[in-house]
Amino acid sequence: MLDRDALAQLRGLKTQIESEKERTEAVLRGTPARYGFARTDDGREVFVPPDEMLKAFPGDRVRVCLRPGKDKRPIAEIEGLVESAIGEFTGRCVSKGKAMFVEPDIPGMSRWLFLPPQARNGAKSGDYLRCALLRHPIRDGKPQAKVLATIGAADEPGIENLYTMAKYGLEAQWSDADKQQLEEVIATLTPENDPGREDFSDLAFVTIDAARTQDIDDALYAEVTSEGWLLYVAIADPTSYITADSPLRATVAERASSAYFHGAVVPMLPESISQQRCALTENELRPALVCRVAISEDGSVGEFKFFEAKIRSRAKLSYFAVDRYLSGQDESLICHATPLEALYQVSRALRSRREANELVMEDRQEFRWLLNERGHIENIEPCEKLSSQRLVEECMVATNRCAAALLSDAGASGPFVVHDGFRRDRLKDRQKFMELYLTDADALDPDTLEGYRDLLRQLAASDHELPLRSMVNRLLTRARLSKKPGAHMGMSLPVYTNCTSPLRKYLDFLVHLQIKAALRGESASICEQPELDKLNQKLQKLRQISNEAERWLTLEYLQRKAESAPGPWPGHVSHMGNHGFYVRLDDSGLEGYVDLRKVGEKFNFDKWTATQKSKTRHFRVNTPVSVTLMGADEETPHLPLFKLDPSCGRKPEKPEEPEEPALHGEAASQ
């Protein structure tokens, strides 16, 4: 037995150990491995051992006990659950023997959750599921889930799009209640018969779009004048049914935009309005917001005016057919020669003016995906931007400029699309970059439209061995939505917005409401910055969702390609990062990632040359490389992970120095 002194020592030791512990709340962060980290409210990140991570999920808020580890660094032990981050989630059904599990699609979680027989709801191994947590693991480390619905089987056509939509809660349809309310509104209104609308139905408008497009939201007409052209752009008018004070406006705002996937689309508006009552359908009288703008022979945008109007499109033309007509390959559209010839002339003038005085996005090789009956990529072929697409693009840009100018002049509360140019937190880097690569850096003021334009033009035209125009992108901001007018530096325009796609984009829908208020002499003040910030976040999220589905299709295609042609495949570095770079394949335009941390030698990223260098190799944007497919990246869903061919990026070997010639006779003795 222990004597009193030994017991006292043990009690003292226990007290000391307890005093060294700290109890607090923290949020768990998972890793691809089994361990994790607990982030406390004061910003500390504490290691959580694998056995402890079994008690909770990434994102859970838990009570932890922090104790010193063997190396004196604290270790977190989970003592209780405060709040779980896991509610409903998506994942894939997997089986092990007779047991069935769901593999959750949750960042940082690498464990399966057991599906009890009574909670499987008919799910089969391989199915993609929507589930809910049935039992949290806080008590015994044994979580359970239940199946709410089966999204689809692994071989179901279009499962990539269906699953990605379900994962992010993207609803394909309006609710029955909202659709019913909209149908009642449509049944009581005929805005095309409003006598107060300007009647442009005698003008020979035509629509130019993809052949299968049904939600046609713009029509074009142009005529020659003594000073240039008059361009008319008619835009579909859904705000004649869903007004600023309509309760349905909140539904449109929540959806934010139509979401486009390869082989599928989630429309912002129901077909009853986007493809029927508002679409600028051929030979149908439709309400429209029309912009009439004078374009001079040098492409300058002159006087303009917006009208609440009605129009009647004369023809639904496809990009392909119009391009063949404009290039002289097909005369079948000769009956529409008057508007088409004028539109072609005005678009070329607008383009030439923008290229000479503003900034135009650089063209790059484009590719067309051909999908099979399962919605997978069957083939990829290169394609060029058509002249008909450029025609429409220039007319849309001119109209957007006019809309922004109208809102600015009316003192409207936006929405404006603003691009600030260089990031405010990178001004020192900007200055050093300019000093390194621009000979007349002191003469440029990149905070002005002209200075920013000239700077980017110089970088694009530079014959420097480094890709300077690509390198400067890391210092630039993204475009944002603002209630106050501001410059769009990326286009070199004093003010800009978007108004030509109100059937597909809530931003354009908002602009229509504001323009109508201004035309009627009302206060155009419905936009507030918090709403615009929220809209901007939703648009970014929609892009992330469609990109994830696109990466999934890309990965599947490359996996099938690797079976028959394992490579290596030729490509080039398209984007440089801190730990690796993206590679764009030359024959398909598909991209994957090369993680330089996995190549067996240490690389260092030099931000001033945008170069990854090791002792033997170096890479920068546009460096030709050869790669093979390794699999998928662990951190970014479905991102193809490439392995470099060992011969890529090798530095040229230094020439060997010639040996000193051997000396003989008298020379040797000296």
Secondary structure, DSSP 4 states (H G I P E B T S, - for coil): ---HHHHHHHHHHHHHHHHH-EEEEEEEEE-SSS-EEEEETTS-EEEE-HHHHTTS-TT-EEEEEEEE-TTS-EEEEEEEEEE-S-SEEEEEEEEETTEEEEEE--TT----EE--GGG-TT--TT-EEEEEEEE-TTTTS--EEEEEEEEE-TTSTTHHHHHHHHHTT--SS--HHHHHHHHHHHHH--GGG-TTSEE-TTS--EEEE-TT--S--EEEEEEEETTEEEEEEEEE-GGGTS-TT-THHHHHHHH-B-EEETTEEE-SS-HIIIIIISS--BT-EEEEEEEEEEEETT--EEEEEEEEEEEEBSEEEEHHHHHHHHTTS--TTGGGHHHHHHHHHHHHHHHHHHHHHS--PPP--EEEEEE-TTSSEEEEEEE---HHHHHHHHHHHHHHHHHHHHHHHTT----EEEB--B-GGGHHHHHHHHHHH-TTGGG--TTSHHHHHHHHHHHHH---SS-HHHHGGGGBPPPEEESS---BTTTTBSS----S-TTTBHHHHHHHHHHHHHHTT-------HHHHHHHHHHHHHHHHHHHHHHHHHHHHHHHHHHHH---PEEEEEEEE-SSEEEEEETTT--EEEEEGGGSSS--EEETTTTEEE-SSBEEETT-EEEEEEEEE-SSSTT-EEEEE-TTTTBPPPPPPPPPPPPP-HHHHH-
